């Protein structure tokens, strides 16, 4: 009888430690993913340098002037702008993607 009780106690301890280690591992991985996500989101800024590529044949913007700045998003959406800052993608009233123009005629994402 004593041997059976000792085996049952050993199994409980073994499985208890295994479950605790698994929970600690899952929590650690969760916090590592949060830190990684925060780092990646902090890198979503920079400069957008103007190109001198020819205008695509299927350009949805008509009647463009020489000094207009055109931003292409994919192959179906284009935005022509003269006034800056320009909100390109609004998200629920928040300015999700803004393009500003500085004096050097470079565009950047704030």
C-alpha positions in Angstrom: 0.0 0.0 0.0 2.8 2.4 0.8 4.4 1.8 -2.6 1.2 2.6 -4.5 0.8 5.9 -2.5 4.4 6.8 -3.2 4.0 6.1 -7.0 0.8 8.2 -7.1 2.6 11.1 -5.3 5.5 10.9 -7.6 3.2 11.0 -10.7 1.4 14.0 -9.3 4.7 15.8 -8.7 6.0 14.9 -12.2 2.8 16.0 -14.0 2.6 19.1 -11.8 6.1 20.2 -12.7 5.5 19.4 -16.4 2.4 21.6 -16.4 4.1 24.4 -14.6 7.0 24.4 -17.0 4.6 24.3 -20.0 2.6 27.3 -18.6 5.8 29.3 -18.0 7.0 28.5 -21.5 3.7 29.6 -23.1 3.7 32.9 -21.1 7.3 33.5 -22.0 6.6 33.0 -25.7 3.6 35.3 -25.5 5.7 38.2 -24.0 8.5 37.5 -26.6 5.9 37.9 -29.4 4.6 41.1 -27.9 8.2 42.6 -27.8 8.8 41.4 -31.4 5.5 42.9 -32.6 6.3 46.3 -30.9 9.8 46.3 -32.5 8.3 45.5 -36.0 5.7 48.2 -35.7 8.3 50.8 -34.6 10.1 50.2 -38.0 7.0 51.2 -40.1 8.4 54.6 -40.9 10.9 56.1 -43.1 11.4 58.0 -46.4 9.7 57.5 -49.6 11.9 58.7 -52.4 10.2 59.9 -55.6 10.8 57.8 -58.7 11.1 59.0 -62.2 9.3 56.0 -63.7 7.0 56.4 -66.7 3.3 56.7 -65.9 1.4 53.4 -66.1 -0.9 53.0 -69.1 -3.9 52.1 -66.8 -3.4 55.2 -64.6 -6.8 56.0 -62.8 -5.7 59.7 -62.2 -6.7 61.9 -65.2 -5.6 65.4 -66.0 -2.4 65.4 -64.1 -0.2 68.5 -64.0 3.6 68.4 -64.2 4.1 69.1 -60.5 1.5 66.7 -59.2 2.7 63.9 -56.9 1.1 60.6 -57.6 1.1 57.8 -55.0 0.2 54.3 -56.3 -1.1 51.8 -53.9 -1.1 48.4 -55.6 -2.3 48.3 -59.2 -5.8 49.8 -58.8 -5.5 52.8 -56.6 -3.7 56.1 -57.2 -3.8 59.4 -55.4 -2.7 62.7 -56.9 -1.8 65.4 -54.4 -0.7 69.0 -54.3 -1.4 69.8 -50.7 0.4 68.1 -47.8 0.2 66.5 -45.3 -2.0 63.9 -47.1 -3.9 61.2 -45.3 -3.7 58.2 -47.6 -5.4 55.6 -45.4 -7.8 56.7 -42.7 -8.7 54.0 -40.1 -11.8 54.7 -38.0 -11.2 58.5 -37.8 -7.5 57.9 -37.1 -4.9 59.0 -39.7 -3.4 55.6 -40.3 -1.0 56.5 -43.1 0.1 60.1 -43.6 2.4 61.4 -46.3 4.2 64.7 -45.6 6.4 66.7 -48.0 9.5 68.3 -46.6 11.5 71.1 -48.4 13.8 68.6 -50.1 10.8 67.2 -52.0 11.2 63.9 -50.2 8.2 62.1 -48.8 8.2 60.4 -45.5 5.8 58.5 -43.2 5.6 60.1 -39.8 
